[in-house]
Amino acid sequence: MTHRPSTPGNTSRRQFLSLSALGIGSGALLATSPNLLVAETAASIARTNSGKKRPQKIIFLVSDGMSHGVIGLAELMSLQVRRKGTYFAELLRNRAASKGFFETHSLDSFVPDSAAAGSAWGSGSRVMNGALNMFPDGTSLVPIFELAREAGWGTGIATTVTVTHATPASFIVSHPTRGEEQEIAVKYLNAADVILGGGFSRFKEDSRPDGRNLEGEFIQAGYKVVDTRQGLLELTPADKKILGTFDRGALPYTVDQMANPDWVSAIPTLAEMTAKALESLEENHSSGWMLQVEGARVDHAAHTNDAAGLLWDQLAFDDAIGVCLEFAAKHPETLIVVTSDHGNANPGLSYNGSGTNAMLEKVGHAKGTTHAVRAALNPHANNPADIHDVIRDILQIDISKEHSEHVSRMLQNDFDMVVNRQLRNFNGAFNSLISNYNGVSWISTQHTEDYTVIAAIGPGQEHFGSLIKNTEAFRIMADFIGSGHQNPVMTLEDAREHASISGVTHFPIDQFHT
């Protein structure tokens, strides 16, 4: 199947966002404001779960790479452009929800990657950056989904990146390196009940280097396989096992998808995938189930310092939170946890005088990502006038003649004007310049060492109401499942015997907070 047509269209924000609610059921996501839906969910949970400490259903939502500033930026831009706030901000605002933070470092670094951060949740043990639930000596750790299956629980993932990417994989498999996605795909067979996202190149016979018809093997194992939005929406609750992959690689950024009617019709939103996953898991797993939902391209946009890409994907993630809240209001035995695995680039709206508010609104009216801008600029590297027009057309920003000339130099790999070495690349330099117009500034193009925000609502939410290690999530969820399994741990000193580790001698937080 072919996606990503080259000609953008003019699908409106309101039209696109209305499409995101299809397949949810009652339509309450469109009809109910965030504050009312969160209040309704909280009231339903309180009425039903008096004295109950364990959920029967767990929804673990991850906005990958979501720094603290993203929460406020998304809330403000949503109010400006969508005329409503966000579900995440309302969860943080509502006293009935628990609020806390994760400490996030990996086995070998204060700053984790998604594989190590996800593995901390997935196994309860710290691993080295790049590994999935495996120590450098080859010891495999048991991931949380395996424990869930042993307990008779259903399992599912929904993501906007390849389904075999680091964060979804961290709940499903043990593997030495996150980059071997073709090999990781093989391990997914019968390892999760619902698998939705991008990455059909990992499963289709003509896309795999080994020529293996992995998609056919999933069909033989009882999975319903779909690769279009329509195919997803036509699934019924009776479809117990689902493999849905809707693009060769990652799904498109939301802001790019909104501008292309073909993508809107062919590729589901995260909210739509989440709704179908909930429908299948609820119908087919009466003992209980666990679902991981990932807004993955928030992280990708942070790496490119792309304000429009990041905030529109955060709002698409927020729509998925709304789907889950609507579900929990009707099924109050559900625990919802909303968080991030790590920070990335730490964006923030900086004061620029009386025009600050209008500057952020420009982000909401952008027609594409930095990737789209770069592709359109490439033929015009030596023409500042054309550079100005391309940026105006896509980002809705009129940059100065001097800044157009700066961009021309960037396109020719001249970054002499950039002092911060992490911004000495096109994405960092270009969006540092654009911050003069949209107000959103960045500290780097890389992950950061931050405590990540947690909002939790439902039975057992109190376990997430403080600053906790990321490894604690596994212990909490394993207890909810009814499993007493504990994976082994490895110290930094032991890891040095099997891997080259530099720059970290010990972790003070472990020394003083064991």
MARBA-590347 format. One record per residue (C-alpha): x, y, z; residue in three letters. Coordinates in pm, 1 decimal. Each point is the difference from the previous one (the first is absolute). Layout:
<sites>
(site (X, Y, Z), "ALA")
...
</sites>
This chain:
<sites>
(site (0.0, 0.0, 0.0), "MET")
(site (122.7, 350.9, -78.6), "THR")
(site (-30.9, 290.7, 240.3), "HIS")
(site (147.2, 346.7, 18.8), "ARG")
(site (-130.5, 160.4, -323.7), "PRO")
(site (208.4, 299.5, -94.2), "SER")
(site (-273.0, 258.4, -56.3), "THR")
(site (-128.4, 173.8, 313.4), "PRO")
(site (-363.7, 98.0, 31.6), "GLY")
(site (-199.4, 239.7, 214.3), "ASN")
(site (-170.2, -218.7, 260.1), "THR")
(site (-106.4, 232.2, 280.8), "SER")
(site (105.3, -47.8, 361.8), "ARG")
(site (-364.2, -38.7, 104.1), "ARG")
(site (-69.2, -260.8, -269.8), "GLN")
(site (308.6, -199.5, 94.1), "PHE")
(site (-74.9, 12.3, 370.2), "LEU")
(site (-355.6, -113.5, -57.0), "SER")
(site (136.4, -299.8, -187.1), "LEU")
(site (206.7, -87.2, 305.1), "SER")
(site (-317.8, -84.3, 190.1), "ALA")
(site (-135.7, -253.5, -248.7), "LEU")
(site (-29.4, -350.5, 138.3), "GLY")
(site (-7.5, 110.3, 362.5), "ILE")
(site (-365.4, -86.9, 45.9), "GLY")
(site (-204.0, 252.9, 192.1), "SER")
(site (164.0, 308.0, -145.0), "GLY")
(site (47.8, 146.3, 345.1), "ALA")
(site (352.9, 103.0, -90.0), "LEU")
(site (-137.5, 265.6, -232.9), "LEU")
(site (-299.8, 95.2, 214.2), "ALA")
(site (163.8, 17.2, 343.7), "THR")
(site (258.1, 259.6, 104.1), "SER")
(site (319.9, -125.0, 165.1), "PRO")
(site (-94.6, 125.4, 346.2), "ASN")
(site (-342.2, -165.4, -13.4), "LEU")
(site (134.9, -330.3, -132.9), "LEU")
(site (276.7, -16.8, 261.3), "VAL")
(site (-253.5, 84.0, 273.0), "ALA")
(site (-241.0, -263.6, -131.0), "GLU")
(site (276.0, -260.9, -11.0), "THR")
(site (119.1, 86.0, 350.7), "ALA")
(site (-353.7, -20.3, 137.4), "ALA")
(site (-63.8, -335.6, -166.4), "SER")
(site (324.3, -142.8, 136.8), "ILE")
(site (-74.4, 131.0, 350.3), "ALA")
(site (-351.0, -149.8, 2.9), "ARG")
(site (115.0, -342.8, -114.3), "THR")
(site (339.8, -54.1, 158.8), "ASN")
(site (-44.2, 85.2, 365.2), "SER")
(site (263.1, -204.9, 179.3), "GLY")
(site (129.7, -165.9, -319.4), "LYS")
(site (375.5, 18.8, -41.9), "LYS")
(site (56.2, -197.6, -319.2), "ARG")
(site (-123.0, 77.9, -350.0), "PRO")
(site (-126.3, -264.7, -241.8), "GLN")
(site (116.1, 203.8, -297.6), "LYS")
(site (312.4, 215.6, -41.9), "ILE")
(site (49.3, 266.0, -266.7), "ILE")
(site (357.0, 134.5, -1.6), "PHE")
(site (24.9, 308.5, -222.3), "LEU")
(site (343.5, 130.7, -102.5), "VAL")
(site (68.0, 329.5, -173.4), "SER")
(site (352.7, -90.1, -104.8), "ASP")
(site (253.7, 274.1, 63.8), "GLY")
(site (-252.7, 231.8, 164.4), "MET")
(site (185.8, 262.9, 199.6), "SER")
(site (-190.6, 192.4, 267.8), "HIS")
(site (-43.6, 304.0, -223.0), "GLY")
(site (-189.8, -199.8, -261.8), "VAL")
(site (-299.8, -40.8, 232.3), "ILE")
(site (-56.1, 373.0, 37.1), "GLY")
(site (81.1, 80.4, -361.6), "LEU")
(site (-254.0, -255.9, -122.5), "ALA")
(site (-266.7, 128.9, 238.6), "GLU")
(site (47.1, 360.7, -112.0), "LEU")
(site (13.8, -79.3, -370.5), "MET")
(site (-306.4, -223.8, 28.3), "SER")
(site (-192.4, 284.0, 163.7), "LEU")
(site (110.1, 235.1, -277.2), "GLN")
(site (-59.4, -225.0, -300.2), "VAL")
(site (-252.2, -265.8, 111.9), "ARG")
(site (-191.2, 216.5, 249.4), "ARG")
(site (28.7, -264.1, 270.1), "LYS")
(site (260.6, -107.3, 251.6), "GLY")
(site (175.0, -334.4, 26.1), "THR")
(site (-92.8, -316.0, 188.9), "TYR")
(site (351.0, -29.4, 140.4), "PHE")
(site (-5.1, 347.6, 153.8), "ALA")
(site (-345.5, -69.8, 141.9), "GLU")
(site (124.2, -323.4, 158.6), "LEU")
(site (279.6, 197.1, 165.0), "LEU")
(site (-251.2, 264.7, 108.0), "ARG")
(site (-255.9, -240.5, 148.7), "ASN")
(site (59.7, -83.8, 367.0), "ARG")
(site (-143.9, -349.8, -44.2), "ALA")
(site (299.0, -108.3, -212.7), "ALA")
(site (339.6, -89.5, 145.5), "SER")
(site (300.7, 197.3, -117.3), "LYS")
(site (364.8, -96.1, 19.5), "GLY")
(site (331.7, -26.6, -182.9), "PHE")
(site (226.0, -271.9, -134.2), "PHE")
(site (376.9, 11.1, 48.7), "GLU")
(site (125.7, -120.2, -335.9), "THR")
(site (369.0, -90.3, -27.8), "HIS")
(site (125.8, -320.7, -163.4), "SER")
(site (266.3, -245.1, 114.2), "LEU")
(site (280.9, 190.1, -169.8), "ASP")
(site (-119.9, 360.8, -25.7), "SER")
(site (-184.6, 273.5, 183.3), "PHE")
(site (-175.1, 60.7, -333.7), "VAL")
(site (-189.4, -306.2, -129.5), "PRO")
(site (-107.0, -98.8, -346.5), "ASP")
(site (-348.9, -137.5, -60.5), "SER")
(site (113.4, -363.1, 9.5), "ALA")
(site (158.1, 25.5, 344.4), "ALA")
(site (-274.9, 223.4, 139.1), "ALA")
(site (-270.6, -231.7, -132.2), "GLY")
(site (184.2, -306.1, 127.4), "SER")
(site (2.5, 148.1, 350.3), "ALA")
(site (-380.8, -2.3, -16.1), "TRP")
(site (-5.0, -329.9, -186.8), "GLY")
(site (229.2, -205.6, 223.7), "SER")
(site (59.8, 195.7, 318.7), "GLY")
(site (374.9, 1.8, -67.0), "SER")
(site (231.3, 259.7, -143.8), "ARG")
(site (168.0, -97.0, -325.1), "VAL")
(site (248.7, 181.2, -217.9), "MET")
(site (-114.4, 249.0, -258.1), "ASN")
(site (-95.5, -180.8, -318.3), "GLY")
(site (-90.2, -332.5, 164.8), "ALA")
(site (-347.0, -146.2, 44.0), "LEU")
(site (-42.8, -186.0, 329.7), "ASN")
(site (345.9, -156.1, -26.3), "MET")
(site (324.1, 47.3, 191.9), "PHE")
(site (337.4, 34.0, -177.4), "PRO")
(site (94.2, -352.1, 114.7), "ASP")
(site (-292.5, -138.0, -203.1), "GLY")
(site (-238.6, -56.4, 288.9), "THR")
(site (-357.8, 26.8, -125.9), "SER")
(site (-260.0, 161.9, 224.7), "LEU")
(site (-366.7, -96.8, 0.0), "VAL")
(site (-208.7, 286.4, -146.3), "PRO")
(site (-328.0, 107.9, 157.1), "ILE")
(site (-215.3, -125.0, -289.6), "PHE")
(site (134.7, -352.9, 47.4), "GLU")
(site (-106.8, 8.9, 363.0), "LEU")
(site (-338.6, 136.1, -103.8), "ALA")
(site (-54.0, -285.2, -246.0), "ARG")
(site (100.3, -256.7, 262.4), "GLU")
(site (-266.9, 149.7, 226.5), "ALA")
(site (-262.5, -29.0, -273.8), "GLY")
(site (-4.6, 370.8, -80.4), "TRP")
(site (-26.6, 139.4, -351.4), "GLY")
(site (266.8, 237.3, -129.5), "THR")
(site (16.5, 268.7, -266.9), "GLY")
(site (195.5, 292.4, -139.8), "ILE")
(site (-93.6, 300.8, -211.4), "ALA")
(site (274.8, 231.6, -123.1), "THR")
(site (71.6, 262.1, -264.8), "THR")
(site (341.7, -143.0, -79.2), "VAL")
(site (92.4, -349.4, -118.8), "THR")
(site (-161.9, -255.6, 228.3), "VAL")
(site (342.1, -158.9, 53.4), "THR")
(site (154.7, 326.3, 118.8), "HIS")
(site (161.3, 36.8, 341.7), "ALA")
(site (-292.2, 104.4, 218.7), "THR")
(site (-259.9, -257.5, -108.5), "PRO")
(site (269.0, -268.4, -19.2), "ALA")
(site (105.9, 72.1, 358.1), "SER")
(site (-324.0, -151.4, 130.2), "PHE")
(site (11.1, -300.7, -233.5), "ILE")
(site (348.6, -141.4, -61.8), "VAL")
(site (349.8, -47.7, 129.6), "SER")
(site (260.5, 83.1, -265.0), "HIS")
(site (362.8, 119.4, 5.7), "PRO")
(site (-49.7, 305.6, -219.0), "THR")
(site (-300.4, 209.2, -95.6), "ARG")
(site (116.2, 51.6, -358.5), "GLY")
(site (-64.1, -357.8, -114.7), "GLU")
(site (-367.2, 58.0, -69.9), "GLU")
(site (-27.9, -277.4, -258.7), "GLN")
(site (110.9, -251.0, 264.0), "GLU")
(site (-216.6, 162.1, 266.2), "ILE")
(site (-305.2, -37.7, -226.6), "ALA")
(site (45.7, -378.1, 0.5), "VAL")
(site (-23.4, 1.1, 379.9), "LYS")
(site (-336.3, 178.5, -14.2), "TYR")
(site (-183.3, -307.5, -128.8), "LEU")
(site (-247.0, -95.6, 275.1), "ASN")
(site (181.0, 235.8, 240.3), "ALA")
(site (-273.8, 268.2, -11.6), "ALA")
(site (-365.6, -24.2, -97.1), "ASP")
(site (-45.1, 341.6, -162.4), "VAL")
(site (284.8, 163.2, -193.0), "ILE")
(site (-77.4, 333.1, -170.8), "LEU")
(site (227.8, 263.6, -151.5), "GLY")
(site (249.8, 36.7, -281.7), "GLY")
(site (264.4, -228.0, -144.4), "GLY")
(site (-153.5, -247.8, -243.1), "PHE")
(site (348.0, -38.3, -150.3), "SER")
(site (82.8, -213.2, 304.8), "ARG")
(site (-272.5, -252.4, -84.1), "PHE")
(site (-63.9, -14.3, -375.5), "LYS")
(site (186.6, -258.1, -204.7), "GLU")
(site (112.4, 245.8, -269.4), "ASP")
(site (129.5, 246.5, 260.3), "SER")
(site (204.2, -230.0, 222.4), "ARG")
(site (365.3, -63.1, -89.5), "PRO")
(site (-43.7, -369.5, 79.8), "ASP")
(site (-312.0, -29.0, -219.6), "GLY")
(site (-194.1, -150.7, 287.7), "ARG")
(site (-377.3, 39.3, -25.0), "ASN")
(site (-43.0, 99.5, 361.9), "LEU")
(site (-337.3, 156.3, -70.5), "GLU")
(site (-119.8, -338.4, -125.8), "GLY")
(site (125.0, -164.8, 316.6), "GLU")
(site (-204.7, 244.1, 205.8), "PHE")
(site (-307.2, -85.1, -208.2), "ILE")
(site (63.7, -371.1, 58.5), "GLN")
(site (22.7, 73.4, 373.2), "ALA")
(site (-349.4, 152.3, -5.5), "GLY")
(site (76.7, 369.5, -39.5), "TYR")
(site (-223.2, 224.3, -208.6), "LYS")
(site (248.8, 200.1, -210.7), "VAL")
(site (-88.1, 347.8, -130.3), "VAL")
(site (204.1, 276.3, -158.2), "ASP")
(site (-251.6, 278.9, -69.8), "THR")
(site (-204.6, 229.6, 219.1), "ARG")
(site (-319.1, -137.6, -152.3), "GLN")
(site (110.8, -353.5, 76.8), "GLY")
(site (57.0, 100.8, 360.7), "LEU")
(site (-339.0, 168.6, 36.4), "LEU")
(site (-173.3, -306.5, -144.3), "GLU")
(site (141.6, -231.5, 265.3), "LEU")
(site (-256.5, -138.6, 242.8), "THR")
(site (32.7, -73.9, 371.7), "PRO")
(site (17.3, -368.6, -92.6), "ALA")
(site (342.8, 56.7, -159.5), "ASP")
(site (198.1, -133.3, 293.0), "LYS")
(site (350.4, 36.2, -143.0), "LYS")
(site (94.3, 290.0, -226.3), "ILE")
(site (310.7, 105.8, -191.0), "LEU")
(site (-51.0, 342.1, -156.2), "GLY")
(site (291.1, 179.3, -167.0), "THR")
(site (-93.0, 309.1, -199.7), "PHE")
(site (322.6, 122.7, -155.3), "ASP")
(site (335.5, -140.1, -99.5), "ARG")
(site (172.9, 180.1, 286.0), "GLY")
(site (-129.2, 246.5, 256.3), "ALA")
(site (-341.6, 153.4, -54.3), "LEU")
(site (6.2, 358.0, -130.5), "PRO")
(site (21.6, 294.9, 232.7), "TYR")
(site (-347.8, 126.8, 84.5), "THR")
(site (61.2, 347.6, -145.4), "VAL")
(site (112.8, -155.3, -329.6), "ASP")
(site (-290.1, -245.2, 0.7), "GLN")
(site (-255.2, 277.2, 54.1), "MET")
(site (122.9, 165.2, -320.6), "ALA")
(site (-42.7, -313.0, -211.4), "ASN")
(site (-350.6, -143.9, -55.7), "PRO")
(site (141.9, -327.4, -132.4), "ASP")
(site (190.0, -56.4, 322.8), "TRP")
(site (-305.2, 89.3, 206.9), "VAL")
(site (-209.6, -261.3, -179.0), "SER")
(site (269.3, -271.4, -7.4), "ALA")
(site (171.8, 27.5, 338.4), "ILE")
(site (-180.5, -9.9, 337.6), "PRO")
(site (64.6, 239.6, 282.5), "THR")
(site (136.2, -115.5, 333.3), "LEU")
(site (-346.5, 59.7, 149.2), "ALA")
(site (-156.3, -233.8, -255.4), "GLU")
(site (258.5, -271.3, 60.4), "MET")
(site (-45.7, 36.5, 374.4), "THR")
(site (-378.6, -31.6, -29.4), "ALA")
(site (27.3, -320.7, -203.6), "LYS")
(site (257.8, -147.1, 235.6), "ALA")
(site (-226.6, 68.5, 297.8), "LEU")
(site (-296.7, -151.2, -181.8), "GLU")
(site (183.8, -324.4, -78.3), "SER")
(site (167.4, -40.1, 338.6), "LEU")
(site (-318.8, 67.6, 192.7), "GLU")
(site (-203.7, -246.0, -205.7), "GLU")
(site (246.5, -286.2, 8.1), "ASN")
(site (184.8, 9.4, 333.9), "HIS")
(site (-235.0, -15.2, 296.0), "SER")
(site (283.0, -86.5, 240.2), "SER")
(site (163.3, 335.4, -62.6), "GLY")
(site (227.0, 170.5, -249.2), "TRP")
(site (278.1, 253.0, -44.2), "MET")
(site (39.7, 254.0, -281.9), "LEU")
(site (297.0, 223.4, -75.4), "GLN")
(site (-76.9, 310.3, -211.0), "VAL")
(site (290.7, 204.4, -136.6), "GLU")
(site (6.8, 344.6, -158.4), "GLY")
(site (340.2, -75.3, -147.0), "ALA")
(site (53.7, 286.1, -240.3), "ARG")
(site (-2.6, 256.8, 278.1), "VAL")
(site (353.6, -123.6, 60.7), "ASP")
(site (89.8, 12.1, -369.4), "HIS")
(site (-119.7, 358.6, -28.3), "ALA")
(site (192.9, 98.0, 312.5), "ALA")
(site (316.9, -142.4, -158.0), "HIS")
(site (-52.2, 234.7, -296.5), "THR")
(site (-108.7, 293.8, 220.6), "ASN")
(site (-322.6, 8.2, -197.6), "ASP")
(site (-267.0, 187.7, 198.0), "ALA")
(site (-290.4, -70.5, -235.9), "ALA")
(site (92.6, -366.3, -40.1), "GLY")
(site (35.2, -45.4, 374.4), "LEU")
(site (-312.2, 182.7, 116.9), "LEU")
(site (-240.4, -141.6, -258.1), "TRP")
(site (122.1, -351.4, 82.4), "ASP")
(site (-39.7, 76.6, 369.7), "GLN")
(site (-360.9, 101.7, -69.0), "LEU")
(site (-56.7, -322.3, -195.8), "ALA")
(site (134.6, -184.2, 305.4), "PHE")
(site (-235.1, 204.5, 214.4), "ASP")
(site (-294.5, -115.6, -211.4), "ASP")
(site (102.8, -356.0, 86.5), "ALA")
(site (-4.5, 94.4, 370.2), "ILE")
(site (-357.8, 119.5, -56.4), "GLY")
(site (-95.7, -337.4, -150.3), "VAL")
(site (143.9, -175.9, 304.8), "CYS")
(site (-179.0, 229.3, 244.3), "LEU")
(site (-328.3, -61.8, -177.0), "GLU")
(site (63.9, -373.5, 26.7), "PHE")
(site (89.9, 19.6, 368.7), "ALA")
(site (-314.4, 197.5, 76.8), "ALA")
(site (-195.9, -305.2, -117.3), "LYS")
(site (248.7, -255.6, 136.6), "HIS")
(site (118.9, 147.2, 331.5), "PRO")
(site (210.9, -305.0, 83.1), "GLU")
(site (252.3, 152.3, -242.7), "THR")
(site (326.2, 166.0, 105.9), "LEU")
(site (129.2, 271.5, -234.6), "ILE")
(site (362.8, 112.9, 29.1), "VAL")
(site (121.2, 287.9, -219.2), "VAL")
(site (371.9, 79.6, -6.9), "THR")
(site (320.1, 22.3, -204.8), "SER")
(site (316.9, -206.5, -15.4), "ASP")
(site (241.0, 295.5, -10.2), "HIS")
(site (25.3, 364.9, -91.2), "GLY")
(site (129.3, 120.7, -334.0), "ASN")
(site (137.3, 342.0, -96.5), "ALA")
(site (-206.8, 173.7, 272.3), "ASN")
(site (-208.3, 242.8, -209.9), "PRO")
(site (-156.3, 304.8, 160.5), "GLY")
(site (-187.1, 313.9, -99.0), "LEU")
(site (228.7, 293.0, 75.1), "SER")
(site (-129.8, 347.4, 70.9), "TYR")
(site (19.8, 224.1, -303.1), "ASN")
(site (-204.0, 297.5, 114.5), "GLY")
(site (-361.9, 63.9, -87.4), "SER")
(site (15.7, -226.6, -304.6), "GLY")
(site (82.7, -320.9, 190.0), "THR")
(site (-351.5, -146.8, -14.7), "ASN")
(site (-34.7, 63.5, -372.4), "ALA")
(site (338.8, -160.4, -60.2), "MET")
(site (-116.0, -332.6, 146.1), "LEU")
(site (-318.7, 14.5, -206.4), "GLU")
(site (216.6, -1.9, -312.6), "LYS")
(site (109.7, -352.0, 92.7), "VAL")
(site (-361.0, -112.7, -4.1), "GLY")
(site (-50.3, 127.2, -354.2), "HIS")
(site (309.9, -162.8, -152.4), "ALA")
(site (-67.0, -226.1, -299.8), "LYS")
(site (293.6, -235.8, 43.3), "GLY")
(site (305.1, -112.7, 193.2), "THR")
(site (364.5, 97.2, -21.1), "THR")
(site (42.9, -309.1, -220.3), "HIS")
(site (-254.2, 140.4, -244.1), "ALA")
(site (174.1, 338.7, 6.1), "VAL")
(site (341.7, -152.2, -62.5), "ARG")
(site (-126.2, -208.1, -293.2), "ALA")
(site (-163.9, 304.5, -156.9), "ALA")
(site (308.3, 218.6, 58.0), "LEU")
(site (260.0, -230.9, -151.5), "ASN")
(site (-45.5, 122.7, -360.6), "PRO")
(site (28.5, 362.4, 116.7), "HIS")
(site (317.7, -4.1, 208.7), "ALA")
(site (149.9, 296.6, -185.9), "ASN")
(site (-315.8, 209.7, -28.2), "ASN")
(site (-94.1, 186.6, 320.5), "PRO")
(site (-319.0, 139.1, -157.5), "ALA")
(site (-129.7, -349.4, -74.0), "ASP")
(site (109.2, -113.4, 346.6), "ILE")
(site (-215.1, 274.1, 150.2), "HIS")
(site (-302.3, -108.8, -203.2), "ASP")
(site (34.0, -371.1, 86.1), "VAL")
(site (19.5, 73.4, 372.1), "ILE")
(site (-295.3, 238.6, -24.3), "ARG")
(site (-211.1, -257.9, -183.6), "ASP")
(site (71.8, -289.6, 237.3), "ILE")
(site (61.7, 162.2, 338.8), "LEU")
(site (-216.8, 308.9, -57.7), "GLN")
(site (294.9, 215.5, 108.3), "ILE")
(site (154.4, 296.7, -184.0), "ASP")
(site (370.5, -7.3, 78.6), "ILE")
(site (227.2, 292.8, -74.8), "SER")
(site (230.9, 30.0, -300.4), "LYS")
(site (298.4, -38.3, 234.8), "GLU")
(site (-144.1, -317.1, 148.7), "HIS")
(site (-76.9, -137.7, -346.5), "SER")
(site (367.4, 43.2, -78.4), "GLU")
(site (90.3, -181.7, 323.6), "HIS")
(site (-220.5, -292.9, -102.7), "VAL")
(site (172.3, -6.3, -339.3), "SER")
(site (331.6, -47.1, 179.4), "ARG")
(site (-148.3, -275.4, 217.8), "MET")
(site (-114.3, -186.4, -310.7), "LEU")
(site (363.0, 5.2, -111.6), "GLN")
(site (110.8, -145.8, 336.0), "ASN")
(site (137.1, 328.3, 130.3), "ASP")
(site (-74.5, 15.2, 371.9), "PHE")
(site (278.0, 236.6, 103.8), "ASP")
(site (-255.3, 230.3, 161.4), "MET")
(site (-104.3, -274.7, 247.6), "VAL")
(site (192.7, -25.0, 327.1), "VAL")
(site (-184.1, -290.2, 170.1), "ASN")
(site (153.1, -310.7, -158.4), "ARG")
(site (-322.3, -198.0, 47.2), "GLN")
(site (-177.4, 252.3, -221.9), "LEU")
(site (268.3, 1.6, -270.5), "ARG")
(site (-220.5, -182.7, -248.8), "ASN")
(site (-282.6, 110.2, -226.4), "PHE")
(site (-283.1, -87.2, 237.5), "ASN")
(site (154.8, 167.3, 302.3), "GLY")
(site (126.3, 308.1, -182.8), "ALA")
(site (-314.5, 48.2, -208.3), "PHE")
(site (-239.9, -25.9, 293.2), "ASN")
(site (219.7, 222.9, 214.8), "SER")
(site (-57.0, 259.1, -269.4), "LEU")
(site (-373.2, -77.6, -22.2), "ILE")
(site (-29.9, 43.9, 378.2), "SER")
(site (30.2, 373.6, -68.1), "ASN")
(site (-342.8, -26.3, -162.4), "TYR")
(site (-187.6, -274.8, 187.4), "ASN")
(site (151.4, 56.3, 345.0), "GLY")
(site (88.1, -365.9, 64.2), "VAL")
(site (362.8, -47.6, 105.4), "SER")
(site (202.3, -320.8, 47.1), "TRP")
(site (313.0, -98.5, 192.1), "ILE")
(site (121.6, -282.0, -229.0), "SER")
(site (-111.4, -262.0, -249.3), "THR")
(site (50.6, -288.5, 244.6), "GLN")
(site (-159.5, -175.0, 296.3), "HIS")
(site (29.7, 170.5, 336.6), "THR")
(site (25.2, -105.3, 364.7), "GLU")
(site (-337.8, 93.1, 142.9), "ASP")
(site (-248.8, -138.8, 243.3), "TYR")
(site (-298.4, -85.7, -219.0), "THR")
(site (-354.4, 89.8, 102.9), "VAL")
(site (-253.3, -270.0, 94.7), "ILE")
(site (-377.6, 37.1, 20.9), "ALA")
(site (-194.9, -307.6, 112.1), "ALA")
(site (-367.9, -65.6, 59.0), "ILE")
(site (-174.6, -322.6, 94.5), "GLY")
(site (46.3, -276.8, 257.6), "PRO")
(site (364.5, -12.4, 108.7), "GLY")
(site (72.7, 356.6, -110.1), "GLN")
(site (151.5, 85.7, 338.8), "GLU")
(site (311.6, -199.7, -89.3), "HIS")
(site (85.9, 266.2, -258.5), "PHE")
(site (-53.5, 300.4, 226.4), "GLY")
(site (360.1, 90.9, 84.4), "SER")
(site (351.8, 10.0, -143.5), "LEU")
(site (87.2, -363.1, -76.5), "ILE")
(site (264.7, -185.5, -196.3), "LYS")
(site (-108.5, -103.2, -348.1), "ASN")
(site (69.7, -361.2, 99.7), "THR")
(site (-280.1, 19.6, 260.0), "GLU")
(site (-266.1, -3.2, -273.5), "ALA")
(site (78.3, -364.6, -75.4), "PHE")
(site (-32.0, -104.7, 363.2), "ARG")
(site (-330.7, 184.6, 32.7), "ILE")
(site (-149.6, -145.2, -318.8), "MET")
(site (127.5, -352.0, 70.8), "ALA")
(site (-171.5, 15.5, 338.4), "ASP")
(site (-323.6, 112.6, -165.6), "PHE")
(site (21.2, -296.9, -237.8), "ILE")
(site (53.1, -231.3, 296.3), "GLY")
(site (358.5, -90.0, -84.6), "SER")
(site (272.7, -10.8, 259.0), "GLY")
(site (274.4, -26.4, -261.6), "HIS")
(site (308.2, 212.7, 51.3), "GLN")
(site (264.3, 32.9, -267.3), "ASN")
(site (365.7, 9.4, 101.9), "PRO")
(site (182.1, 331.5, 18.4), "VAL")
(site (348.3, 93.5, -114.5), "MET")
(site (223.2, 260.9, 156.6), "THR")
(site (204.4, 244.3, -199.8), "LEU")
(site (315.5, -170.2, 125.5), "GLU")
(site (-119.4, -340.9, -124.2), "ASP")
(site (-97.0, 147.1, -334.6), "ALA")
(site (353.7, 133.3, -48.9), "ARG")
(site (126.6, -355.8, -22.2), "GLU")
(site (-203.4, -57.8, -314.5), "HIS")
(site (-23.6, 341.9, -167.1), "ALA")
(site (196.2, 316.7, -56.8), "SER")
(site (-154.8, 266.1, 223.6), "ILE")
(site (145.6, 347.9, 25.9), "SER")
(site (-100.5, 318.4, 172.9), "GLY")
(site (-195.5, -151.6, 290.9), "VAL")
(site (172.4, -124.0, 311.9), "THR")
(site (-304.9, -49.8, 220.0), "HIS")
(site (-354.7, 124.6, 41.7), "PHE")
(site (-37.0, 216.7, 312.6), "PRO")
(site (-377.4, -53.6, 0.6), "ILE")
(site (56.5, -372.6, 52.0), "ASP")
(site (250.8, 62.8, 275.5), "GLN")
(site (-234.4, 216.4, 204.6), "PHE")
(site (-344.0, -125.2, -106.1), "HIS")
(site (2.6, -378.2, -19.0), "THR")
</sites>
